[in-house]
Amino acid sequence: MNHVLTLLVNQIRTALEKLGREGVGYVNSEYSNSIEYCVDGRVFEITIKERWKG
């Protein structure tokens, strides 16, 4: 994982953890470039990937 990807994933994780502390869902699992977040029995996969222009 490159530095920019790490920075983005860390910022998103921080925001999701804040939502969890406020009682809105929780982080279910985390992978190198994606986070599964659960809200009301629904699972959302937040994925970060670089898209190459070309």
PAKOLLO-853641 format. One line per 8 residues: number of its first residue (from 1); their letters; for each residue z, y, x of N, C-alpha, C. Coordinates in Angstrom, 1 decimal, decimal comma. Each point is the difference from the previous one (the first is absolute). Layout:
N
NUM = a = Z:Y:X:Z:Y:X:Z:Y:X | ...
This chain:
54
1 = mnhvltll = 0,0:-1,2:0,9:0,0:1,2:-0,9:0,0:1,2:0,9 | -0,9:1,0:-0,3:0,0:1,2:0,9:1,0:1,0:-0,5 | 0,1:1,0:0,8:1,1:1,0:-0,2:-0,1:0,8:-1,4 | -1,3:0,3:-0,3:-0,2:0,7:-1,3:0,4:-0,9:-1,2 | -0,5:-1,2:0,1:0,3:-1,0:-1,1:1,6:-0,2:-0,1 | 0,6:-0,1:1,1:1,5:-0,1:0,0:0,6:1,2:-0,6 | -0,4:1,2:0,3:0,5:1,2:-0,5:-0,1:0,0:-1,5 | -1,2:-0,3:-0,5:-0,3:0,0:-1,5:0,9:-1,0:-0,7
9 = vnqirtal = 0,1:-1,2:0,5:0,8:-1,1:-0,6:1,4:0,4:-0,1 | 0,5:0,6:1,1:1,4:0,5:0,1:0,3:1,0:-1,1 | -0,9:1,0:-0,1:0,2:1,1:-1,0:0,0:-0,6:-1,4 | -0,9:-0,9:-0,3:-0,1:-0,6:-1,3:1,2:-0,8:-0,3 | 0,5:-0,8:1,0:1,2:-0,8:-0,2:1,2:0,9:-0,3 | 0,1:1,1:0,7:1,1:0,9:-0,2:0,0:0,5:-1,5 | -1,2:0,4:-0,5:-0,1:0,5:-1,3:0,3:-1,1:-1,1 | -0,4:-1,2:0,3:0,3:-1,1:-0,9:1,5:-0,4:0,0
17 = eklgregv = 0,6:0,1:1,2:1,5:-0,3:0,0:0,7:1,1:-0,7 | -0,4:1,2:0,0:0,6:1,1:-0,7:-0,1:-0,2:-1,5 | -1,2:-0,5:-0,5:-0,1:-0,3:-1,4:1,0:-1,1:-0,4 | 0,1:-1,0:0,9:0,9:-1,1:-0,2:1,5:0,5:-0,2 | 0,4:0,9:0,9:1,3:0,5:-0,1:0,2:0,8:-1,3 | -1,1:0,6:-0,5:0,1:0,7:-1,3:-0,1:-0,9:-1,2 | -0,1:-1,4:0,3:0,0:-0,9:-1,1:-1,4:-0,4:-0,5 | -1,0:0,4:0,7:-1,4:-0,3:-0,4:-0,5:-1,1:0,9
25 = gyvnseys = 0,1:-1,2:-0,4:-0,6:-1,1:0,8:0,6:-0,3:1,3 | -0,6:-0,9:0,8:0,5:-0,4:1,3:-1,2:-0,6:0,8 | 0,2:0,0:1,3:-1,0:-0,6:1,0:0,3:-1,5:-0,1 | -1,0:-0,7:-0,4:0,1:-1,5:-0,1:-0,3:-0,6:1,3 | -1,1:0,4:0,7:-0,3:-0,6:1,3:-0,9:1,0:0,8 | -0,1:-0,2:1,3:-0,7:0,9:0,8:-0,8:-0,8:1,1 | -1,2:0,5:0,2:-0,8:-0,7:1,0:-0,4:1,1:1,0 | -0,9:-0,3:0,9:-0,3:1,0:1,1:-0,7:1,2:-0,6
33 = nsieycvd = -0,8:-0,1:-1,0:-0,7:1,2:-0,5:0,1:0,2:-1,5 | 0,9:-0,8:-0,7:0,2:0,2:-1,4:1,4:-0,3:-0,4 | 0,4:0,6:-1,2:1,3:-0,2:-0,6:-0,2:-0,4:-1,4 | 0,8:-1,0:-0,4:0,1:-0,4:-1,4:1,2:0,7:-0,7 | -0,3:0,8:-1,0:1,0:0,7:-0,7:0,1:-0,4:-1,5 | 1,2:-0,4:-0,5:0,2:-0,5:-1,3:0,6:1,1:-0,9 | -0,6:0,2:-1,2:0,6:0,9:-1,0:-0,2:-0,7:-1,3 | 1,1:-0,1:-0,8:0,0:-0,6:-1,3:-0,8:-1,3:-0,1
41 = grvfeiti = 0,2:-0,9:1,0:-0,6:-1,3:0,0:-1,5:0,0:0,4 | -0,5:1,1:0,4:-1,4:0,2:0,5:0,1:0,1:1,5 | -1,0:-0,6:0,7:-0,1:0,1:1,4:-1,2:0,8:0,4 | 0,3:1,0:0,8:-1,1:0,9:0,6:-0,1:-0,2:1,5 | -1,2:-0,2:0,4:-0,3:-0,2:1,4:-0,5:1,3:0,6 | 0,7:0,6:0,9:-0,5:1,3:0,6:-0,5:-0,4:1,4 | -1,3:0,2:0,2:-0,6:-0,5:1,2:-0,6:1,2:0,8 | 0,2:0,1:1,3:-0,6:1,0:0,8:-1,0:-0,7:0,9
49 = kerwkg = -1,2:0,5:0,0:-1,0:-0,5:0,9:-1,0:1,1:0,5 | -0,4:-0,1:1,2:-1,0:1,0:0,5:-1,4:-0,4:-0,5 | -0,7:1,0:-0,4:-1,4:-0,3:-0,4:-0,9:0,8:0,9 | -0,9:-0,8:0,6:-0,9:0,5:1,0:-1,2:0,7:-0,6 | -0,3:1,1:0,5:-1,2:0,7:-0,4:-1,2:-0,6:0,7 | -1,1:-0,1:-0,6:-1,1:-0,6:0,7:-1,2:-0,2:-0,7
